Amino acid sequence: MYDEGARRIDLWEVGRRVGCARCGVRRTKEASPARLERWKLLVDMVVQWLRSDGTTEAANDIVSDFLSVADPVTRGIVSDWFNGVRRIVHPEDGELDADPLKPRVTDATDSRYLSAPVTFAMDGESGREEFRLVTGRKGTSELGAAIYYADAEPGVSLYDLRVSDGDLVAIEAPPDGEDLIAAAFAEEASLPSPDDAPTPGLHCYSCPSAMRCGEYPKISDGEPRSTTRTVTLSRSNLSELTRCERRVAWHKVHGVPKEDESVGFGSAVGSVVHEIIAAHLAGSSPTEALGAARASCPPDQWSEVAYLFEQHRRVWDDHVPVKVAAVEREIGFGGMMDDPHGRGDGAVAVIGRPDANGWEDDTTAAVIECRTGNVVEPYPLETEFYAVAAWEKIRSMGRSVDRVAVHHHHLRPEEPICERRVFTTEDLRHARTTIAEAARIALSWDPDDPSQPDYTVGDWCVTCPFENRCKNHRT
């Protein structure tokens, strides 16, 4: 019998499948390969640099050769990365190995293997050093390091060359490396069947199967295919579209790196409060969640947490009764649309996670969203989205619904506010059309040109993760 050899395990795909059986199964085409193309550009430039004489003139020639035809945004990102690499490695550091072997570990039956990619290596006076070029925020995981050192040559050092922040980080072998590898093989062997029901969660926002997994109803005719270019928007992305297209395009289509973001006081408090509210709405006592928060929160944060949760209790006891059916469960929908850039058909999926959904009565569905910030007004199109998403999901399950009520609970004011808006069937149809027209914008951006999306300057710029880069690319 012909032996095809061991099968490579893609750890990234395994991680996705652990969260949802259908994650990555029956996928559609990603919105843009920009992230991968930038990384490939950088690798080629670094290899050329390490083969050069190491002069400034050589570096300038490399930038000109590789980036002269690139769009301005890509040219700025990759040239910044390249300059960061030049400050860390130099041709004089040793002899370049541009295609080092990937360390790999097979299972007991030699039928599966795990590998740890390496970008390039340098053989110098102090020995061999191997490097992984990291353009994102995450470096080598403990499992990745375990795989590497399980098969690496003795005396070799491994580094993450983090171009995003200009750091060179030594990667050490974890003490429990063998256990990590064994657990990875076991996890891959016990993955759920792709025929199992999907499990909605945060992984949905980056899943290439969101349009085809069956969890999110389609609101248009036609079926997505593997060649359907798909943009997946979050509820907040939909709102941001009404303010500034560039912010959403850079995030969801072009994958432009975000500037450094720190979790502020308000965000930290809001996350804790929502965890406690979720425990309450799920029908369990929030006492344990409150106790954990009090033990971990600084005193000033704890006082805010306690205040906001008490505000939640007040508004919950006073507002229209809702029988909660699900807590923090993603809902959404997708639609087939024309791709105006000559790539065939396209699709846009919109997904959001309300704090809870359920029923006011037999014919009125309810969606609840709690707000812990100072702004009382909901995000643009948020109320419409939640109403349509709940309506479409219920209809896809074969149940009729005449009305959907969306509740916004504003907990920060001294007197907590419950804003309740009821959508009739006619309202829901109109809202669905409005959202579809807004979402269609996401397919209008040229996936090959991140400098093209329109920008709009406003108060939202202060919290935009692309503010400084955007200022450099305004005309």
C-alpha positions in Angstrom: 0.0 0.0 0.0 1.2 3.5 -0.8 2.3 5.3 2.3 1.5 9.0 2.2 3.5 9.6 5.3 2.6 11.4 8.5 -0.2 14.0 8.4 0.7 17.5 9.6 -1.5 18.9 12.4 -2.4 22.5 12.0 -2.5 23.8 15.6 -4.3 26.9 14.6 -7.1 25.0 13.0 -7.3 22.6 16.0 -7.7 25.5 18.4 -10.6 26.7 16.3 -12.3 23.3 16.1 -12.0 22.9 19.9 -14.3 25.9 20.3 -16.7 24.8 17.6 -17.1 21.6 15.6 -17.8 23.5 12.3 -15.2 26.3 12.7 -13.1 26.2 9.5 -15.3 23.6 7.8 -17.0 24.6 4.5 -15.1 27.9 4.6 -15.5 30.9 2.3 -12.8 33.1 0.9 -11.3 35.7 3.2 -11.9 39.3 2.6 -8.2 40.0 1.8 -4.9 38.2 2.0 -3.2 41.5 3.0 -1.7 40.2 6.3 0.0 37.2 4.7 1.2 39.3 1.7 2.8 41.9 4.0 4.5 39.1 6.0 5.9 37.6 2.8 7.2 40.9 1.6 9.0 41.4 4.9 10.6 38.0 4.8 11.9 38.5 1.3 13.3 41.9 2.2 15.0 40.6 5.3 16.6 37.7 3.4 17.8 40.1 0.8 19.2 42.4 3.5 21.1 39.6 5.2 22.6 38.7 1.8 23.7 42.3 1.2 26.8 44.2 2.3 24.9 45.7 5.1 25.2 49.3 4.0 22.5 51.9 4.2 22.6 52.1 0.4 21.8 48.4 0.2 18.9 48.8 2.6 17.5 51.7 0.6 17.8 49.7 -2.7 15.8 46.8 -1.1 13.0 49.1 0.0 12.9 50.6 -3.4 12.9 47.3 -5.2 10.2 45.6 -3.1 8.0 48.5 -2.1 8.1 51.0 -5.0 4.8 49.7 -6.4 3.1 49.1 -3.1 0.3 51.3 -1.9 1.3 54.0 0.6 -0.2 52.2 3.7 1.5 48.9 2.9 4.8 50.7 2.1 4.7 52.5 5.5 3.9 49.4 7.5 6.5 47.1 5.9 9.3 49.7 5.7 8.8 50.4 9.5 9.0 46.7 10.2 12.1 46.3 7.9 13.9 49.2 9.7 13.1 47.5 13.0 14.7 44.2 11.8 17.8 46.1 10.6 18.4 47.4 14.1 18.4 43.9 15.5 20.1 41.7 12.9 22.9 42.5 10.5 24.7 40.6 7.7 27.9 40.6 9.7 26.2 38.6 12.5 26.9 35.4 10.6 26.1 33.2 7.6 22.5 33.3 6.6 20.4 30.1 6.3 17.3 31.4 4.5 15.4 28.0 4.6 16.2 26.3 7.9 14.6 22.9 8.6 11.4 23.0 10.6 11.7 21.0 13.8 8.9 18.4 13.9 7.6 15.8 16.4 5.6 12.7 15.4 3.1 10.8 17.5 3.6 7.2 18.7 2.3 5.7 15.5 4.2 8.1 13.2 0.9 9.0 11.5 0.7 12.6 12.7 3.2 15.3 13.3 3.6 18.8 14.8 6.0 21.3 13.4 7.5 24.6 14.6 8.2 27.1 11.7 11.4 29.1 11.7 11.9 32.0 9.3 15.7 32.2 9.0 18.9 31.3 10.9 22.3 32.8 11.3 25.5 30.8 11.9 28.0 33.1 13.7 30.9 32.9 16.1 28.7 32.3 19.1 26.8 29.5 17.4 23.6 29.1 15.5 20.7 31.4 16.2 17.3 30.8 14.6 14.6 33.4 14.3 10.8 33.7 13.9 9.6 36.9 12.4 6.5 37.9 14.4 4.4 40.8 12.9 1.4 40.4 15.3 1.0 40.7 19.0 1.5 37.1 19.9 4.8 35.4 19.9 5.8 31.7 20.2 3.5 29.8 22.5 4.8 27.3 25.1 3.6 24.5 22.9 5.4 25.9 19.9 8.6 26.2 22.0 8.2 22.6 23.2 7.9 21.3 19.6 10.9 23.3 18.6 13.2 22.2 21.3 12.0 18.6 21.1 13.7 18.3 17.6 16.2 21.2 17.5 19.9 20.7 17.1 21.9 20.9 20.4 23.2 24.4 21.3 20.8 26.3 19.0 19.1 29.4 20.3 15.6 30.4 19.2 14.3 34.0 19.2 11.1 35.8 18.4 12.0 38.8 16.3 9.0 41.0 17.2 8.8 43.6 14.5 5.7 45.2 15.9 7.5 46.5 18.9 11.2 46.1 17.9 12.0 43.4 20.5 14.2 40.3 20.3 12.8 37.8 22.8 14.7 34.6 23.6 12.4 31.5 23.5 13.2 29.0 26.2 12.1 25.3 26.4 9.2 24.9 28.7 9.7 22.5 31.6 6.6 20.5 30.8 7.2 20.3 27.0 6.5 16.6 26.7 3.2 16.9 28.4 2.2 19.8 26.2 3.0 17.9 23.1 1.1 14.8 24.3 -1.9 16.9 25.1 -1.9 18.5 21.7 -1.9 15.1 20.0 -4.7 13.9 22.3 -6.7 17.1 21.6 -6.5 16.7 17.9 -7.6 13.0 18.1 -10.7 13.9 20.1 -12.0 16.8 18.0 -15.8 16.8 17.6 -17.3 15.7 14.3 -17.7 18.5 11.7 -21.3 17.3 11.5 -22.0 18.3 15.1 -24.0 21.5 15.7 -22.0 24.8 15.7 -21.2 26.4 19.0 -21.4 30.2 18.7 -18.7 32.3 20.5 -16.0 34.9 20.0 -14.4 32.6 17.4 -17.3 33.3 15.1 -16.0 36.8 14.3 -12.9 35.4 12.6 -14.3 32.1 11.4 -14.1 31.5 7.6 -17.3 29.3 7.9 -19.7 31.8 9.5 -21.7 32.1 6.3 -22.0 28.3 5.8 -22.1 26.7 9.2 -25.9 27.1 9.7 -25.8 29.1 12.9 -26.4 32.5 11.2 -29.5 32.7 8.9 -29.1 34.1 5.4 -31.4 37.1 4.6 -30.9 36.9 0.8 -31.2 34.4 -2.0 -28.2 32.4 -3.2 -25.7 30.1 -1.4 -22.2 31.0 -0.5 -19.4 29.0 -1.9 -15.7 28.4 -1.1 -14.9 31.2 -3.6 -17.3 33.7 -2.1 -15.3 36.6 -0.7 -16.7 37.2 2.7 -16.5 40.1 5.2 -17.6 39.4 8.8 -18.6 42.4 10.8 -19.2 42.7 14.5 -22.2 44.7 15.9 -19.8 47.5 16.8 -18.2 47.4 13.3 -21.7 48.0 11.8 -22.1 51.1 14.0 -18.6 52.3 13.2 -19.5 52.1 9.5 -21.9 55.0 9.9 -19.0 57.1 11.3 -15.8 56.2 9.5 -15.4 53.5 6.8 -11.6 53.5 7.0 -11.7 52.3 10.6 -13.7 49.2 9.7 -11.9 48.5 6.4 -8.5 48.6 8.1 -9.7 46.2 10.8 -11.9 43.7 8.9 -10.5 43.7 5.4 -6.9 45.0 5.3 -5.8 43.8 8.7 -3.8 47.0 9.3 -1.9 46.6 12.6 -3.5 48.5 15.5 -1.6 50.9 17.6 -0.9 49.9 21.2 -4.1 49.7 23.2 -4.3 49.5 27.0 -7.4 48.4 28.9 -8.6 51.5 30.7 -10.4 51.7 34.0 -13.8 51.9 32.4 -13.2 48.8 30.2 -11.9 46.7 33.1 -14.8 47.6 35.3 -17.3 47.0 32.5 -16.0 43.5 31.8 -16.2 42.5 35.4 -19.8 43.9 35.8 -20.9 42.0 32.7 -19.6 38.8 34.1 -21.6 39.2 37.2 -24.7 40.3 35.3 -24.3 37.2 33.1 -24.3 35.0 36.2 -27.5 36.7 37.5 -29.4 36.5 34.2 -28.4 32.9 33.7 -30.4 32.1 36.8 -27.5 31.4 39.2 -26.6 33.4 42.3 -24.1 36.2 41.5 -22.6 35.9 45.0 -19.7 33.8 43.8 -18.9 36.2 40.9 -19.2 39.2 43.3 -16.8 37.6 45.7 -14.3 36.8 43.1 -14.5 40.4 41.8 -14.1 41.9 45.3 -11.0 39.7 45.8 -9.3 40.7 42.6 -10.4 44.3 42.0 -8.6 47.3 43.4 -10.7 49.2 45.9 -11.6 52.0 43.5 -12.7 49.5 40.9 -14.7 47.4 43.3 -16.8 50.4 44.4 -17.7 51.0 40.7 -18.5 47.3 40.2 -20.7 47.1 43.2 -22.5 50.3 42.3 -23.1 49.2 38.6 -24.4 45.8 39.6 -26.8 47.3 42.1 -28.0 49.6 39.3 -28.6 46.5 37.2 -30.6 44.9 39.9 -32.8 48.0 40.2 -33.5 48.3 36.5 -34.1 44.6 36.2 -36.6 44.5 39.0 -38.5 47.5 37.6 -38.5 46.9 33.8 -40.9 44.8 31.6 -40.4 41.1 32.7 -38.3 39.0 30.4 -38.0 35.2 30.5 -34.3 34.8 29.6 -33.5 32.0 27.1 -29.8 32.6 26.5 -27.1 34.7 28.0 -24.2 36.2 26.1 -24.9 34.1 23.0 -23.9 35.4 19.6 -26.7 36.1 17.1 -26.5 37.5 13.6 -27.2 36.9 10.0 -25.6 37.1 6.6 -26.4 38.1 3.0 -25.1 37.4 -0.5 -24.1 40.5 -2.4 -22.2 41.3 -5.6 -18.5 41.8 -5.3 -17.8 45.0 -7.3 -14.1 44.1 -7.7 -14.4 41.4 -10.3 -14.0 38.5 -7.9 -17.4 36.9 -8.4 -20.0 36.9 -5.6 -19.5 38.2 -2.2 -21.1 38.0 1.2 -21.3 40.0 4.5 -22.1 38.4 7.8 -22.9 40.6 10.9 -22.6 39.1 14.4 -23.2 40.5 17.8 -23.3 39.3 21.4 -26.2 40.7 23.5 -26.2 40.3 27.2 -29.3 38.2 27.0 -32.2 37.3 24.8 -35.6 35.7 25.6 -39.3 36.4 25.5 -41.6 39.0 27.0 -44.6 36.9 26.0 -45.4 34.2 23.4 -45.3 36.6 20.4 -42.8 39.2 21.6 -39.1 38.3 21.6 -36.7 40.3 23.7 -33.0 41.3 23.5 -31.2 42.9 26.4 -28.0 45.0 26.2 -26.5 46.5 29.4 -24.4 49.7 29.2 -21.9 50.6 31.9 -20.4 53.7 30.2 -21.3 57.3 30.4 -22.9 57.5 27.0 -26.6 57.0 27.1 -27.3 56.8 23.4 -26.9 53.3 21.8 -24.5 52.9 18.9 -26.0 53.6 15.5 -27.9 50.7 14.0 -27.3 48.6 17.1 -30.9 48.4 18.1 -32.0 47.6 14.6 -29.3 44.9 14.3 -30.3 43.1 17.5 -34.0 43.2 16.5 -33.4 41.7 13.1 -30.9 39.2 14.3 -33.3 37.8 16.9 -36.2 37.8 14.4 -34.2 35.9 11.8 -32.9 33.4 14.2 -36.3 32.6 15.6 -37.8 32.3 12.1 -35.0 30.0 11.0 -36.0 27.7 13.9 -39.5 27.4 12.5 -41.2 29.6 15.0 -43.2 32.7 14.2 -42.7 36.0 16.0 -44.7 39.2 15.5 -42.7 41.6 17.5 -39.2 42.1 18.9 -38.4 44.3 21.8 -34.8 45.6 22.3 -34.0 46.8 25.9 -31.0 49.0 26.5 -30.2 49.3 30.2 -28.0 52.3 31.0 -26.5 51.6 34.5 -24.3 54.6 35.0 -26.9 57.4 35.6 -28.0 57.9 39.2 -31.5 56.7 38.1 -30.8 53.7 35.8 -32.6 53.9 32.5 -34.4 51.1 30.5 -34.9 52.2 27.0 -37.3 49.7 25.3 -38.0 49.9 21.6 -40.5 47.5 20.0 -40.2 46.4 16.3 -43.3 45.2 14.4 -42.9 42.9 11.4 -43.0 46.0 9.1 -40.3 47.7 11.2 -38.2 44.6 11.1 -38.3 44.3 7.3 -37.4 48.0 7.0 -34.5 47.6 9.5 -33.2 44.5 7.6 -33.0 46.5 4.4 -31.2 49.4 6.2 -28.6 47.1 7.7 -28.1 45.3 4.4 -27.4 48.6 2.6 -24.9 49.6 5.3 -23.2 46.2 5.3 -22.9 46.3 1.5 -20.2 49.1 1.9 -17.8 46.4 3.3 -17.6 44.8 -0.1 -17.1 48.2 -1.9 -13.5 48.6 -0.6 -10.7 47.5 -2.9 -9.1 44.6 -1.0 -5.7 45.5 -2.7 -5.6 49.1 -1.7 -5.9 50.0 2.1 -5.4 53.7 1.3 -8.6 53.8 -0.6 -11.4 53.6 2.0 -12.9 57.0 2.9 -12.3 58.4 6.4 -14.3 60.8 8.4 -12.8 62.9 11.2 -14.9 63.1 14.4 -15.0 62.5 18.1 -14.6 58.8 17.5 -11.0 59.4 16.3 -9.9 59.7 19.9 -10.7 56.0 20.6 -9.7 54.7 17.1 -6.8 52.2 17.2 -5.5 53.6 13.9 -5.6 57.3 14.7 -1.9 58.2 14.2 -1.5 56.0 11.1 -4.7 57.4 9.6 -3.4 61.0 10.1 -0.3 60.1 8.0 -2.5 58.9 5.1 -5.0 61.6 4.8 -5.2 63.7 1.6 
